[in-house]
Amino acid sequence: MKTTLAVTTSDAAFMLHYNLGPIRDWTQTLEDMRGKEKSYLKMNIKPFGKLKVCRSYRPAYRVSEVHNFIEEARLRSGITLPIAAVPSDKIAPQLVEDDPANTAHWKVRKLTPYTAA
């Protein structure tokens, strides 16, 4: 098991909006990428599991994958400004346990928060 920083859809959408701008409704775009084969600049980002938020499970994205998506989108769209660091009080990434050998669909992968033993 290894640990990974994960964010919910709303936090991932905020990161995309903060770095790529209000080009589109990023929450809706992420939802469309989950269900249908939609893309942005022929790129796609998929969740890797589900995080428990309050009493329900929400799709979770790796922070590293969101950053890679932002970098690639900026290259393809010609944005030359450096990537801005999202203020830490605006998003709430969670440290979760991630099993790289688990290839199950994200809808059935329930992520557990990392707890130091």
N, C-alpha and C positions, 0 to 999 in steps of 0.2 A: 504494500500500500504506500502511496505517496500522497502528499497534501497539495491541494490546488486552491487558488483563490477563485471564488465563483460569485457571480452577481445574478440577480433576477432580471427579467425582461425590462422592467422599468428602469433599472440602473444601467443596463446595457444601452437602452434607448437614449438615456441622458448622456452617456459617454459619446455615443455617435452624434447626437445633436450638438454637443459641446465642441467636438472636433471637426465635424463635417458641415455643420450649419443646419438651418431649418429647411433643407432641400425637400423634405417629405416628412410625413408622420412616421417617425422611426419605430414607434411601438407597433403600429399597423404593419409596417414593412417586415419587422421581425416575425410577427404573427403569420404573415403571408409566406415568409420563407420557411416557417415550420410546417405549414400544411401543404401548400402548393409548391411547385418548383419555380417560385419567383426569384428574381435576382436584382442586384444593384450593380451596375457596370459589369455584368456577367460574373458577379461574385455572390457567394452565398455563405451564410453563417447559421449553423444549427446548434441547438442546445445539446448538452452532453448528459443531462440528468434533471432530476426534480429536487428542488429545495422546499423544505417545510417552512412556510411563512404564515404565522398565526396558526390557523387550523387547517389550512389547505396547502397543497403542493403547487409550486410554480416552476416553469421552465428555468433552468440555470445555464448560464454561459460562462466559459472560462475567461477570466480577465485577459489572459495572454492571447486568446483567439480574437477577442474584441479589439485589442491593440493591433494585432496583425491585420485584421480587416480594415481598420482605420488607416494604417500605413499604406496598404495596397490601394485603397480607394483614393487616397490623396495622390498617390503616384499616377494612377490612371486618369484622374480628373485634372491633373496639372497644378494642384495646390502645392506651393513651395514653402509655406510657413511651417515651422517645426510643430510637432504635436504638443498641444498644451496639456499639462497635468490637470486632471479633474480635481477640484477641491475635495479634500477627504470628508468634509462634512456634508457633501451632497450625495454621496453614494455609500452603500454599506456592504462592501465585499465580505464574504464569509470564507473562512478556511475550512475546507471539507476534505474528507478522505476520498481518494480517487484510485480506483483499481484499473491500471492500463490494460489488463488482460480481459476486462469485462467489455464485451462487444454488444451488449444488449441494447435495444432501442431506448432512446432517452426517456420515453414515456413510462418505462418500467424500471428505470434506474433511480432509486431513491437514494439521495446523497445524505450522508451523516456528517454532522459537524465534527471537526477534529478536536479530540480531547487528549491532552498530554497525559501519559500514564505515569 
